[in-house]
Amino acid sequence: MVMRRIGQGRWFCGLLVTGLFVAAVLHAPGEDSDKADRYGAELAGQGTDLAKGTGEIPIKKSGFFFTEYMATEVARLQSPDGTGDGQGSTAVQANPISQGNPGSQADPGGQGNPAAQAKQADQGKGSSMVVAGQGSSRGGTGPSIYGNIVTEGEKEVSPQDMILGGATLTLLRSQSDSQMLSAILQTSQGKLIVVDGGLGADGDYLRSQIQARGSHVAAWLLTHPHGDHVGALYKILQDEAAGVQSGIQIDGIYYSFAAPEWYTSNDPTEQTMAHAIIGSFSGLPDTMLNTVSRGQTIQVDDVTIQVMNDRYEASQDKGNNAGIVYKIWVNGKSVLFLGDMAEEGGRRLLSEVGAEGLKSDIVQMAHHGQNGVDEAFYKAVNPSICLWPTPQWLWDSVGSRYRTSETKGWMTHLNVQRHYCTKDGDQVIR
């Protein structure tokens, strides 16, 4: 009986491998052209790194999304008892997708189905919200096929503990399916701290979320003047200047920008927004504008904000590495906002403050989870929760130039158990 099962396994294994070979041969580069054009059209002019409207995008890894599952099945079928553990055990090995998440249900069939993938992507664009301590979400349909990470939006049940002790942190979803960063922290006394804000297309939604929370922004923290970070604030300020009264009160805007000509020379692709936001500040009261520096602290109710660095002059990725990192203490928990900090800036920050200075309970993944700080930096942070301001296409590393899968692997090695990702909708931690 055992020999017969081994024979069947080898036959099926050979069939699967043959099928993979045929699929790879038949996969023409033009197959992704429609999707490339779609992403280019959606993201053109929105401050993303994706080719803008050209349709020129490398063949994406998701074009071969059967590969990881097939490799797992081949290993299982080749084992003596069909479990893949090589030990003759009768226990069924968990799918690699759900390892480290005992409560999740592996669904390799659904994840290997293109229709299920599309459905999950569409659901991630909706108004779903993950609330720690408030039951289940309406996010994705199951664990991601990339890496071992299962986001909170993909789990059947959200965690029931209160993490921030009365405060609420909301990571807002993109209104345009672009990468962006927008977060609102509401203190236990009700005041608001906004981090960046997103694109101009996110301005109306951000304004409504601020209004719904009382309209009083005590501190607006800006990491760097890229469109997908300060575009929403620029829109709100422009609307106010044009007579659109939102009733929003902003006590202070905190930032560290270079002179406009610096962006012309060192960050030309983002110079337009940098010039625009700096120009809009000229019409604001001096008391509202606060240039920050390393070591400075900002107090909002019982929340303490520390400025972790001065603006860096880097040799590469100059605009992102010139960003400001903020560490926020909320009722005994620490949250590290990295903005788009890249490797060079991350290495410098680590050398300046050391691993102990970076250690945080929650970290916002740098540059939307790809091509940001390196693995050594995240090891120093050693978070228990990751915040991913990451749309579905970037989560899935659409286009081989994106390194989201690599970052996911680092977090898996660090055994981070909770991942809140905006592909699943607004993410709320209480």
Steps between C-alpha positions, in 0.01 A plus 500: 500500500784735589683419176184560302454840665861595429451401136186711475678790664789483255261482203302803622824684584625447145171621360513817710858580400413446131203732536719768656749474214228534237345796683835676518565447128155622402514806727562779247637834625202675345264327744561769759466795265137573588577494871810709448297760310234493772749560781676765296172679433387478864828617647627751244569832669437364851855494628555126469801314374299308241555581134245767422268397221770343287398137547870425557503280806710189560325164495362476848555214741124451528506383137627171644298492821454120481873444549523522879195282558616243243843477661333429833279232346798336327683476833191353665444238230863390500499427873430137613164579658400796285539758778822661383673468838709197403443349846217259428269702724125480448457871580426727203760773454363854506509695177804734510265793449347462846805402706540712809122561503344190660153647497487561125351260248728404211327525164748405229224433250353849532842665493596317181189625324528821294134582559549474876805727470301763311215480749740551789655804328157655443397443860819665619399822325172532686413668827596201715649579838705289736451594865710333766261380768184534288444169327555395141568701186379497142847513350665238282381146437799322651873507562728655240679262265820701546702409808358376826321821598128502573374854555242587764253571218544143371435336836158374595518662845682819600700517827291576807754687714524877532845604383513879542309533826228743397670668203414407141738473205344489152702426187287627211459314172585660166212658311676447166666157538836676518765456762474777759529561876222647710445436871291656777577444867225611738614534859295364789400865567381547141769714333629398158849438363520458121797342325550615138152456342541348156440626147280786389244233406491402869434855620121489517494166680766613748308819567181303570687271739643797689157661518347177631753507785431854616699705243779598741848401377749571775803389297540425130826309446660498154777261404598645158335704222412228249158503338383173655573641847416873498260525204191470720614777736576720201148444364342582837706820533419602143129437554508714814679779311228478233227544759404137565458513876549157657498609864827316556732660755871424465712607796836410350662353189836331569751440220858548377520597134797622299484816289291460180810503278638195685211291368555636151857372505470189719141376467380624160217250454333633817607864478156623393327383817792609718481852354120503534479395865783735600324781316169425672668538840574865421134583556482336844565663839857461623366354824363201304831415330763304690834391355614190687843367592645183648414443866209743506187381681140602440234440765133448413291407805669186637666416167870581454652541152877488451677622187760231427725671247600812315443508125771291333707593196538159339684388189210287371120518509546852629136603536399197705814499713442866582184402687434537873431200725266541798467274805174534690434370853135419565400363841810286537523394135738644241420559131778573248401690185770463234337674204700400192840471669735296280806286572763773525292713734400196702861395553591851610207520742589162649858613555383823665242366746592131525271199512362597840395839367315342207329220696124545456183299550346614172678603180370660182671315218741732318418600143172309506677171577753489218841649423510677835729438797690171513459183703753603766290809569182298552689256723593795720139620510384144582128584472203292608266678255564623144299772326503463121379809304493273199242448222426153363721527192802600706425236764513245219820654356345566159806564286828332586663827610299508822650337809193456719544122509853542635375727779227249583768235536687715751186545710435126488852437632432751779184301582274806486148370554283803420499684170253778423492579127296765319433260212230369738349847559542746788698341783410591859696413815358593840 
